[in-house]
Amino acid sequence: MSGYPRLFRSSESPEARGRGEAGRATTHTRSPSQGEHARVPTAVVYCEANFGSLDGKTANGLVRHSERYEVVSVIDSERAGLDAGMVLDC
């Protein structure tokens, strides 16, 4: 495994949402409890029908190079079940 997150299928069709939402990151952080160190925020990248293409360049960059977020998932129904690193390396 390449260390990249797996891709998941979106529950809505691309036609219902339209385009232009590539690379939107949703973050979740939790406050460290006593004795814990602060954690890097996690992100789920939504890039319907554009991940791995030029139109998905923000999402592609987040998955490859983000130091601010730990990307735990990518949502793109056209690439569901694939390894995100393999999609980007093709």
C-alpha positions in Angstrom: 0.0 0.0 0.0 1.3 3.4 -0.9 0.3 5.3 2.3 -2.4 7.3 0.4 -6.0 7.1 1.4 -8.6 4.9 -0.3 -11.2 6.5 -2.6 -14.9 6.3 -1.7 -18.1 6.7 -3.7 -20.2 9.9 -3.2 -23.8 9.3 -2.4 -25.0 12.0 -4.9 -24.6 12.1 -8.7 -22.2 14.7 -10.2 -25.1 16.2 -12.2 -27.0 16.9 -8.9 -24.2 18.9 -7.5 -22.6 20.5 -10.5 -18.8 21.1 -10.8 -16.3 23.3 -9.2 -16.1 21.7 -5.8 -12.8 19.9 -6.3 -10.5 19.9 -3.3 -12.9 21.0 -0.6 -11.5 19.7 2.7 -13.6 18.9 5.7 -11.6 18.8 8.9 -12.1 17.3 12.2 -9.9 17.9 15.2 -10.3 17.0 18.8 -8.8 18.7 21.8 -5.9 16.8 23.3 -6.7 15.3 26.7 -4.3 15.7 29.6 -0.9 14.3 28.7 -1.6 14.0 25.0 0.2 16.0 22.3 -1.8 18.1 19.8 -2.7 16.1 16.7 -2.6 17.1 13.0 -6.2 17.8 11.8 -7.6 15.2 9.5 -9.3 15.9 6.2 -11.7 14.2 3.9 -11.2 15.5 0.3 -14.3 15.7 -1.9 -13.4 15.7 -5.6 -16.3 14.1 -7.5 -15.3 13.0 -11.0 -12.1 15.1 -11.0 -9.6 13.3 -8.8 -6.4 12.6 -10.6 -7.2 15.0 -13.5 -6.1 18.6 -14.1 -9.5 19.8 -12.9 -8.8 18.2 -9.5 -5.5 19.9 -9.0 -6.3 21.2 -5.5 -7.4 17.8 -4.3 -4.4 16.2 -5.9 -2.1 18.6 -4.2 -3.7 18.1 -0.8 -3.4 14.3 -1.0 0.3 14.5 -2.2 1.8 17.4 -0.3 -0.4 18.6 2.6 1.6 19.2 5.8 -1.4 20.9 7.5 -3.8 18.0 7.2 -3.7 14.3 7.4 -5.9 13.3 4.4 -7.8 10.2 5.5 -10.2 9.8 2.6 -11.0 11.0 -0.9 -14.5 10.9 -2.3 -14.9 10.4 -6.0 -17.5 7.8 -7.3 -15.6 7.3 -10.6 -12.5 6.1 -8.8 -14.2 4.3 -5.8 -12.2 1.5 -4.2 -8.9 2.5 -5.8 -5.8 3.6 -3.9 -5.4 7.4 -4.2 -1.6 7.1 -4.7 -2.1 4.7 -7.6 -4.6 7.1 -9.2 -2.2 10.1 -8.9 0.8 8.1 -10.2 -0.9 7.0 -13.4 
